[in-house]
Amino acid sequence: MNLQYVSDSKGKTTGVFIPINEWNELKKKYESIELEELSVADWHKDLVVKRLEDYKENPDSAMDFDSAMDDIEKDL
């Protein structure tokens, strides 16, 4: 693949240029590559905000990751 890197004035890489024929090959190989961003439904964002608010009001109600995994695995 013949990539060209784009750098800022300090030499930090800020982007990559992919020749169009190579881009087209990548699109064939990975069908979803052109998705620039995934949209999250408003109801989902609202749910996350609500859960964060609940956590801030009562942080002791949360379970750490390892405990949550143990709890899930015991039901498997």
FIDOPA-41237 format. One record per residue: z, y, x of N, C-alpha, C in turn. Coordinates in steps of 0.001 Angstrom, whole numbers, padded with zeros to 6 digits. Atoms other than C-alpha are relative to their C-alpha. Layout:
% FIDOPA-41237
{tivo {Z, Y, X}, {Z, Y, X}, {Z, Y, X}}
...
END
This chain:
% FIDOPA-41237
{tivo {000000, -001178, 000855}, {000000, 000000, 000000}, {000000, 001229, 000892}}
{tivo {000170, -001200, -000805}, {-001020, 003366, 001385}, {000731, 001170, -000660}}
{tivo {-000804, -001055, 000594}, {001834, 005665, 000352}, {000058, 001213, 000907}}
{tivo {-000211, -001233, -000752}, {002210, 009289, 001392}, {001304, 000604, -000489}}
{tivo {-001304, -000539, 000360}, {005715, 010731, 001462}, {-000035, 001517, 000025}}
{tivo {-000097, -001448, 000112}, {006431, 014305, 000407}, {001403, 000393, 000435}}
{tivo {-001301, -000432, -000522}, {009225, 016120, 002253}, {000223, 001478, -000261}}
{tivo {-000308, -001420, 000156}, {011037, 019399, 001755}, {000039, 000660, 001378}}
{tivo {000024, -000753, -001256}, {011426, 022085, 004447}, {001021, -000514, 001024}}
{tivo {-001001, 000562, -000914}, {014420, 020220, 005927}, {-000359, -001411, 000439}}
{tivo {000438, 001330, -000388}, {012470, 016990, 006312}, {000497, -001121, -000900}}
{tivo {-000511, 001004, 000933}, {014203, 015227, 003416}, {-001128, -000446, -000933}}
{tivo {001043, 000527, 000876}, {011860, 012938, 001473}, {000351, 000320, -001448}}
{tivo {-000232, -000408, 001381}, {011501, 014290, -002051}, {-000962, -000650, -000984}}
{tivo {000960, 000623, 000893}, {008584, 012320, -003430}, {-000930, -000939, 000727}}
{tivo {000956, 000953, -000548}, {005891, 009725, -002939}, {-001322, 000168, -000739}}
{tivo {001336, -000042, 000578}, {002149, 009947, -003519}, {-000586, -001394, 000098}}
{tivo {000629, 001323, 000054}, {000476, 006706, -004618}, {-001464, 000199, -000377}}
{tivo {001420, -000125, 000352}, {-003329, 006550, -004537}, {-000281, -000625, -001376}}
{tivo {000245, 000388, 001389}, {-004764, 006130, -008053}, {-000394, -001470, -000143}}
{tivo {000388, 001407, 000133}, {-006336, 002709, -007407}, {001220, -000910, 000153}}
{tivo {-001218, 000792, -000166}, {-002970, 001375, -006225}, {000934, 000172, -001195}}
{tivo {-000781, -000248, 001210}, {-001235, 003004, -009191}, {-000520, -000860, -001154}}
{tivo {000593, 000809, 001064}, {-003648, 001276, -011553}, {000337, -001479, 000174}}
{tivo {-000388, 001388, -000261}, {-002882, -002072, -009893}, {001463, -000244, -000367}}
{tivo {-001407, 000126, 000370}, {000832, -001481, -010299}, {000175, -000019, -001516}}
{tivo {-000080, -000030, 001464}, {000308, -000646, -013988}, {-000406, -001338, -000596}}
{tivo {000408, 001319, 000490}, {-001477, -003960, -014476}, {001102, -001030, 000231}}
{tivo {-001015, 000978, -000375}, {001278, -005877, -012722}, {001307, 000217, -000767}}
{tivo {-001258, -000350, 000681}, {004210, -004050, -014363}, {-000330, 000883, -001200}}
{tivo {000476, -000704, 001191}, {003301, -003089, -017914}, {000846, 001210, -000395}}
{tivo {-000865, -001093, 000445}, {006303, -000823, -018507}, {000228, 001071, 001065}}
{tivo {-000225, -000923, -001115}, {005989, 001142, -015258}, {-000199, 001472, -000397}}
{tivo {000269, -001388, 000365}, {004721, 004254, -017038}, {001098, 000632, -000849}}
{tivo {-001093, -000575, 000775}, {007894, 004686, -019066}, {000799, 000916, 000907}}
{tivo {-000674, -000961, -000867}, {009323, 007840, -017571}, {001495, 000030, -000250}}
{tivo {-001418, -000003, 000298}, {012616, 007734, -019364}, {000242, -000795, -001265}}
{tivo {-000371, 000734, 001194}, {014370, 005631, -021883}, {000766, 000941, -000912}}
{tivo {-000732, -000857, 000919}, {015534, 007424, -024971}, {001169, -000784, -000576}}
{tivo {-001200, 000599, 000572}, {019003, 006721, -026290}, {000188, 000621, -001372}}
{tivo {-000157, -000474, 001376}, {019529, 006962, -030015}, {001232, 000897, -000124}}
{tivo {-001113, -000929, 000187}, {021782, 009797, -031182}, {001269, -000714, -000448}}
{tivo {-001190, 000720, 000471}, {024102, 007342, -032964}, {000716, -000675, 001170}}
{tivo {-000606, 000659, -001147}, {024648, 005578, -029646}, {000728, 001022, 000877}}
{tivo {-000649, -001059, -000767}, {025411, 008811, -027802}, {001295, 000425, -000676}}
{tivo {-001185, -000399, 000756}, {027839, 009769, -030582}, {001118, -001027, 000150}}
{tivo {-000980, 001065, -000150}, {029584, 006400, -030294}, {000668, 000058, 001373}}
{tivo {-000553, -000096, -001356}, {030025, 006793, -026531}, {000939, 001203, 000100}}
{tivo {-000852, -001194, -000019}, {031419, 010324, -026968}, {001310, -000283, -000724}}
{tivo {-001202, 000338, 000772}, {033856, 009047, -029617}, {000911, -000918, 000804}}
{tivo {-000816, 000930, -000790}, {035010, 006192, -027374}, {000649, 000709, 001190}}
{tivo {-000594, -000768, -001096}, {035546, 008612, -024478}, {001155, 000864, -000496}}
{tivo {-001071, -000815, 000583}, {037594, 010893, -026722}, {001216, -000872, -000305}}
{tivo {-001098, 000928, 000295}, {039658, 007907, -027898}, {000732, -000402, 001270}}
{tivo {-000605, 000385, -001277}, {040241, 006861, -024296}, {000856, 001136, 000570}}
{tivo {-000745, -001137, -000538}, {041328, 010367, -023250}, {001309, 000205, -000752}}
{tivo {-001211, -000146, 000808}, {043848, 010422, -026116}, {000997, -001123, 000267}}
{tivo {-000880, 001143, -000202}, {045223, 006970, -025287}, {-000547, -000892, 001115}}
{tivo {000573, 000762, -001116}, {044207, 005751, -021795}, {000611, -001386, 000181}}
{tivo {-000635, 001309, -000136}, {046684, 002851, -021953}, {-000618, -001057, -000916}}
{tivo {000622, 000957, 000919}, {044603, 001271, -024728}, {-001203, -000700, 000641}}
{tivo {001176, 000580, -000662}, {041778, 000501, -022288}, {000397, -001209, 000836}}
{tivo {-000209, 001205, -000794}, {041424, -002804, -020475}, {-000848, 000114, 001263}}
{tivo {000796, -000062, -001223}, {040338, -003011, -016841}, {-001085, -001083, -000033}}
{tivo {001169, 000884, 000006}, {037100, -004839, -016016}, {000383, -001467, 000151}}
{tivo {-000365, 001399, -000241}, {038684, -008018, -014643}, {000705, -000614, -001203}}
{tivo {-000683, 000504, 001194}, {040973, -008374, -017659}, {-000977, -000201, -001149}}
{tivo {001000, 000128, 001066}, {038073, -007778, -020031}, {-000861, -001238, 000225}}
{tivo {000818, 001185, -000304}, {035987, -010439, -018264}, {000785, -001282, -000257}}
{tivo {-000842, 001174, 000264}, {038888, -012916, -018395}, {000108, -000251, -001494}}
{tivo {-000117, 000116, 001450}, {039285, -012206, -022110}, {-001282, -000544, -000623}}
{tivo {001296, 000475, 000507}, {035571, -012758, -022745}, {-000221, -001468, 000377}}
{tivo {000258, 001348, -000494}, {035386, -015914, -020628}, {000883, -001057, -000661}}
{tivo {-000873, 001006, 000616}, {038311, -017607, -022348}, {-000563, -000472, -001342}}
{tivo {000595, 000358, 001282}, {036296, -017622, -025598}, {-001325, -000743, 000155}}
{tivo {001279, 000674, -000220}, {033218, -019206, -024010}, {000143, -001504, 000019}}
END
